[in-house]
């Protein structure tokens, strides 16, 4: 996963757009289905990577699109098989 926040925002935005298009939904339809919870202008900013998505909102979009939240993350939540158990990523003596 890239470290640069702008890069992450752009990658998440690409995933949001791809999943929305797979569902054959327009930004306006997402706004309507969400009861106005997600405005088209905000959704567009998320998809263009101009605005970061809070975790709570990302979870809600996953719910609206009917996909697991990981599918909205870059690489669908996969890291190319290089994942490590949390105990190895964050040893007991590490400071978070």
FINU-785177 format. One record per residue (C-alpha): x, y negated, z; residue number from 0. Coordinates in steps of 0.05 Angstrom, whole numbers, plus 32768, in hexadecimal, padded with zeros to 4 digits. Layout:
// FINU-785177
<east = X, north = Y, up = Z, k = NUM>
...
// end
This chain:
// FINU-785177
<east = 8000, north = 8000, up = 8000, k = 0>
<east = 801D, north = 7FBC, up = 7FED, k = 1>
<east = 8030, north = 7F8E, up = 8026, k = 2>
<east = 801D, north = 7F4C, up = 8004, k = 3>
<east = 7FD6, north = 7F38, up = 8018, k = 4>
<east = 7FC7, north = 7F19, up = 7FD5, k = 5>
<east = 7FDA, north = 7F5A, up = 7FB2, k = 6>
<east = 7FAF, north = 7F82, up = 7FE1, k = 7>
<east = 7F74, north = 7F53, up = 7FD6, k = 8>
<east = 7F7D, north = 7F59, up = 7F8B, k = 9>
<east = 7F81, north = 7FA5, up = 7F8E, k = 10>
<east = 7F43, north = 7FAA, up = 7FBB, k = 11>
<east = 7F20, north = 7F7A, up = 7F8B, k = 12>
<east = 7F30, north = 7FA7, up = 7F50, k = 13>
<east = 7F13, north = 7FE3, up = 7F76, k = 14>
<east = 7ED4, north = 7FBC, up = 7F89, k = 15>
<east = 7EC9, north = 7FA9, up = 7F40, k = 16>
<east = 7ED6, north = 7FEF, up = 7F26, k = 17>
<east = 7EA7, north = 8010, up = 7F58, k = 18>
<east = 7E71, north = 7FDB, up = 7F4B, k = 19>
<east = 7E77, north = 7FE6, up = 7F00, k = 20>
<east = 7E75, north = 8032, up = 7F09, k = 21>
<east = 7E33, north = 8027, up = 7F2C, k = 22>
<east = 7E1E, north = 7FFD, up = 7EF0, k = 23>
<east = 7E0D, north = 7FC2, up = 7F1D, k = 24>
<east = 7E15, north = 7F78, up = 7F0F, k = 25>
<east = 7E2B, north = 7F48, up = 7F44, k = 26>
<east = 7DE4, north = 7F2D, up = 7F45, k = 27>
<east = 7DC8, north = 7F73, up = 7F51, k = 28>
<east = 7DF7, north = 7F7D, up = 7F8C, k = 29>
<east = 7DDF, north = 7F3B, up = 7FA9, k = 30>
<east = 7D96, north = 7F51, up = 7F9F, k = 31>
<east = 7DA1, north = 7F97, up = 7FBC, k = 32>
<east = 7DC5, north = 7F79, up = 7FF8, k = 33>
<east = 7D8B, north = 7F49, up = 8005, k = 34>
<east = 7DBA, north = 7F0E, up = 7FF9, k = 35>
<east = 7DED, north = 7F28, up = 802B, k = 36>
<east = 7E21, north = 7F25, up = 7FF4, k = 37>
<east = 7E1E, north = 7EE8, up = 7FC6, k = 38>
<east = 7E36, north = 7EF0, up = 7F7E, k = 39>
<east = 7E6A, north = 7EBA, up = 7F87, k = 40>
<east = 7E88, north = 7EDD, up = 7FC3, k = 41>
<east = 7E87, north = 7F21, up = 7FA2, k = 42>
<east = 7EA9, north = 7F03, up = 7F65, k = 43>
<east = 7EDF, north = 7EE4, up = 7F91, k = 44>
<east = 7EEA, north = 7F28, up = 7FB3, k = 45>
<east = 7EF0, north = 7F4B, up = 7F6F, k = 46>
<east = 7F21, north = 7F17, up = 7F54, k = 47>
<east = 7F4B, north = 7F1E, up = 7F93, k = 48>
<east = 7F41, north = 7ED5, up = 7FA4, k = 49>
<east = 7F22, north = 7EE6, up = 7FE6, k = 50>
<east = 7F33, north = 7F1E, up = 8017, k = 51>
<east = 7EFB, north = 7F4D, up = 802D, k = 52>
<east = 7EF1, north = 7F58, up = 8078, k = 53>
<east = 7EEE, north = 7FA1, up = 808C, k = 54>
<east = 7EA6, north = 7F9A, up = 80A3, k = 55>
<east = 7E91, north = 7F7E, up = 805F, k = 56>
<east = 7EBA, north = 7FB3, up = 803A, k = 57>
<east = 7E95, north = 7FE9, up = 8062, k = 58>
<east = 7E53, north = 7FCA, up = 8050, k = 59>
<east = 7E65, north = 7FC7, up = 8006, k = 60>
<east = 7E79, north = 8010, up = 8008, k = 61>
<east = 7E34, north = 801F, up = 8026, k = 62>
<east = 7E11, north = 7FF6, up = 7FF0, k = 63>
<east = 7E38, north = 8019, up = 7FB9, k = 64>
<east = 7E2F, north = 805E, up = 7FD9, k = 65>
<east = 7E79, north = 806E, up = 7FDB, k = 66>
<east = 7EAA, north = 807F, up = 8013, k = 67>
<east = 7ECD, north = 803F, up = 802C, k = 68>
<east = 7F11, north = 805C, up = 8016, k = 69>
<east = 7EF9, north = 8059, up = 7FCE, k = 70>
<east = 7EFA, north = 800D, up = 7FD2, k = 71>
<east = 7F43, north = 800D, up = 7FE6, k = 72>
<east = 7F7D, north = 800D, up = 7FB5, k = 73>
<east = 7F8B, north = 8054, up = 7F9C, k = 74>
<east = 7F48, north = 8069, up = 7FB9, k = 75>
<east = 7F69, north = 806C, up = 7FFD, k = 76>
<east = 7F9E, north = 809C, up = 7FE4, k = 77>
<east = 7FE7, north = 808B, up = 7FE9, k = 78>
<east = 8003, north = 80BD, up = 7FB7, k = 79>
<east = 800A, north = 80F5, up = 7FEA, k = 80>
<east = 803C, north = 80CF, up = 8014, k = 81>
<east = 800E, north = 80C7, up = 8050, k = 82>
<east = 8029, north = 80D8, up = 8094, k = 83>
<east = 8006, north = 80E9, up = 80D4, k = 84>
<east = 7FFA, north = 80AC, up = 8100, k = 85>
<east = 802B, north = 80C8, up = 8132, k = 86>
<east = 8062, north = 80C2, up = 80FF, k = 87>
<east = 804D, north = 807E, up = 80E4, k = 88>
<east = 8045, north = 8062, up = 812A, k = 89>
<east = 8073, north = 8087, up = 815A, k = 90>
<east = 8061, north = 8083, up = 81A4, k = 91>
<east = 8099, north = 8051, up = 81B1, k = 92>
<east = 8085, north = 8021, up = 8178, k = 93>
<east = 8066, north = 7FDE, up = 8185, k = 94>
<east = 8029, north = 7FCC, up = 815C, k = 95>
// end
